[in-house]
Every structure is written in structure tokens, then in C-alpha cells.
Amino acid sequence: MHNYRQLKVWEKTIDLIVDIYKVTAEFLKEEKYSLISQMRRSAVSIASNIAEGAGRNTEKDFCHFLAMAHGSSYELETQIIVSQKLNLISKETSDNVCSKLIEVQKMNHSLQLKLNPELARNNKANGFV
């Protein structure tokens, strides 16, 4: 069992959630139940899955929840790109938030590799590293 509050990836994700809430607060009201809600849920899901996984009893379970957090991060990245394409946010804002999100994705992936050496071997064997 890990203390999620001591994980840098969790801390960075909390900061990202705050950014997403601030960015989406500027969206048109008609997006309240679509992109705003979806983006906020995706962002919160990343941190929540990291925390839940850290509370599990095995490294395998933790890796499973990190993988779910990773999926949510790609979901959020897609929503940020769509928001920028719809001119709901500027390219500068999109790039800034995506940069922070990509950092979280890299940290998450590195933690998964650390916890699961077999995943690292599989990635290397398949040419992903």
C-alpha cells in the first residue's frame, strides 16, 4: 500500500484539476452538461484512480488503476483538443494545459514501469521503449 499524497504524479494531477476547473469556468453556459462536465470528470478520474490504486494491497492492482488513470488522461487530452478546435479555449491555453497533462502521463507511465517490470520488458520487446 502506498501513500498517494506522497506521489508527485498525484500532486501534479491535483494541480491539473484546478487548471481544468478554471479553464472550463470560462466556457459558454451551454457546454455545462457536455464538455465542461466531461472534462472535469476526466481530470478528477485521473487523480481518483491514482489514489484508489495506491490504497490497494498489491502492485498489480495499483498498476491496474494507474492504467485506468492513464486512459482518463488521454480522454481529457482529446477533450482539450476538441475545446481548442471549437474555439472554446485558445491554442495557448490548450498547449499549456496539454503540456501539464503530458507530464502527468509520462510520470504515470514511469510509475507503472517501476511497479511492473514485466510491462517494461513487454514494451521493450514490442519496440515501445
C-alpha positions as CSV (number, residue, x, y, z in Angstrom):
1,M,0.0,0.0,0.0
2,H,1.3,3.4,-1.0
3,N,0.5,6.9,0.4
4,Y,-1.0,8.6,-2.6
5,R,-0.5,12.0,-1.1
6,Q,3.3,11.5,-1.3
7,L,3.1,10.6,-5.0
8,K,4.3,13.5,-7.2
9,V,2.1,12.3,-10.1
10,W,-1.0,12.6,-7.8
11,E,0.1,16.1,-6.7
12,K,0.6,17.2,-10.3
13,T,-2.8,15.8,-11.2
14,I,-4.5,17.8,-8.4
15,D,-2.9,21.0,-9.9
16,L,-4.2,19.9,-13.3
17,I,-7.7,19.5,-11.9
18,V,-7.6,23.1,-10.6
19,D,-6.4,24.3,-14.0
20,I,-9.2,22.4,-15.8
21,Y,-11.9,23.9,-13.4
22,K,-10.5,27.4,-14.1
23,V,-10.4,26.9,-17.9
24,T,-13.9,25.3,-18.1
25,A,-15.3,28.1,-15.9
26,E,-14.8,30.4,-19.0
27,F,-16.8,28.1,-21.3
28,L,-20.2,29.0,-22.7
29,K,-23.0,28.0,-20.3
30,E,-24.5,25.7,-23.0
31,E,-21.4,23.5,-22.5
32,K,-22.2,23.0,-18.8
33,Y,-23.6,19.4,-19.3
34,S,-21.3,18.4,-22.1
35,L,-17.6,19.4,-22.4
36,I,-17.4,21.1,-19.0
37,S,-18.8,18.2,-17.1
38,Q,-16.9,15.6,-19.2
39,M,-13.5,17.4,-18.8
40,R,-13.9,17.9,-15.1
41,R,-14.9,14.3,-14.6
42,S,-12.0,13.0,-16.7
43,A,-9.5,15.2,-14.7
44,V,-10.9,14.1,-11.4
45,S,-10.9,10.5,-12.5
46,I,-7.1,10.6,-13.1
47,A,-6.3,11.6,-9.5
48,S,-9.1,9.4,-8.1
49,N,-7.7,6.3,-9.8
50,I,-4.2,7.0,-8.7
51,A,-5.4,7.4,-5.1
52,E,-7.6,4.3,-5.3
53,G,-4.8,2.2,-6.8
54,A,-2.4,3.4,-4.1
55,G,-4.8,2.0,-1.5
56,R,-4.9,-1.4,-3.0
57,N,-2.9,-4.3,-1.5
58,T,-0.9,-5.4,-4.5
59,E,1.3,-3.8,-7.0
60,K,-0.7,-5.5,-9.7
61,D,-3.9,-3.8,-8.5
62,F,-2.1,-0.5,-8.3
63,C,-0.9,-0.8,-11.9
64,H,-4.4,-1.6,-13.0
65,F,-5.7,1.7,-11.5
66,L,-2.7,3.6,-12.9
67,A,-3.7,2.2,-16.3
68,M,-7.3,3.4,-15.8
69,A,-5.9,6.9,-14.8
70,H,-3.8,6.8,-18.0
71,G,-6.8,6.1,-20.1
72,S,-8.7,9.0,-18.4
73,S,-5.7,11.3,-19.2
74,Y,-6.0,10.5,-22.9
75,E,-9.7,11.1,-22.7
76,L,-9.0,14.6,-21.2
77,E,-6.4,15.3,-23.8
78,T,-8.9,14.6,-26.5
79,Q,-11.4,16.9,-24.9
80,I,-8.9,19.7,-24.6
81,I,-8.1,19.4,-28.3
82,V,-11.8,19.4,-29.2
83,S,-12.3,22.5,-27.0
84,Q,-9.5,24.3,-28.8
85,K,-10.8,23.3,-32.2
86,L,-14.2,24.7,-31.2
87,N,-12.5,27.9,-30.1
88,L,-13.7,27.5,-26.5
89,I,-10.1,27.9,-25.4
90,S,-7.1,29.5,-27.1
91,K,-4.3,27.5,-28.6
92,E,-2.0,28.9,-25.9
93,T,-4.3,27.7,-23.2
94,S,-4.7,24.3,-24.9
95,D,-0.9,24.0,-25.2
96,N,-0.3,25.0,-21.6
97,V,-2.8,22.5,-20.2
98,C,-1.8,19.7,-22.5
99,S,1.9,20.3,-21.5
100,K,1.0,19.7,-17.9
101,L,-1.2,16.7,-18.8
102,I,1.6,15.1,-20.9
103,E,3.9,15.5,-17.9
104,V,1.3,13.6,-15.8
105,Q,1.1,10.9,-18.5
106,K,4.8,10.4,-18.5
107,M,5.0,10.2,-14.7
108,N,2.1,7.8,-14.6
109,H,3.7,5.6,-17.2
110,S,7.1,5.6,-15.5
111,L,5.4,4.6,-12.2
112,Q,3.7,1.7,-14.0
113,L,7.0,0.5,-15.4
114,K,8.6,0.8,-12.0
115,L,5.9,-1.3,-10.3
116,N,5.6,-3.8,-13.1
117,P,9.0,-4.9,-14.6
118,E,7.1,-7.3,-16.9
119,L,5.4,-4.4,-18.6
120,A,8.7,-2.8,-19.2
121,R,10.1,-6.0,-20.8
122,N,6.9,-6.3,-22.9
123,N,7.2,-2.7,-24.1
124,K,10.9,-3.2,-25.0
125,A,10.1,-6.4,-26.8
126,N,7.4,-4.7,-28.8
127,G,9.6,-1.7,-29.7
128,F,7.8,0.8,-27.5
129,V,10.8,1.9,-25.5
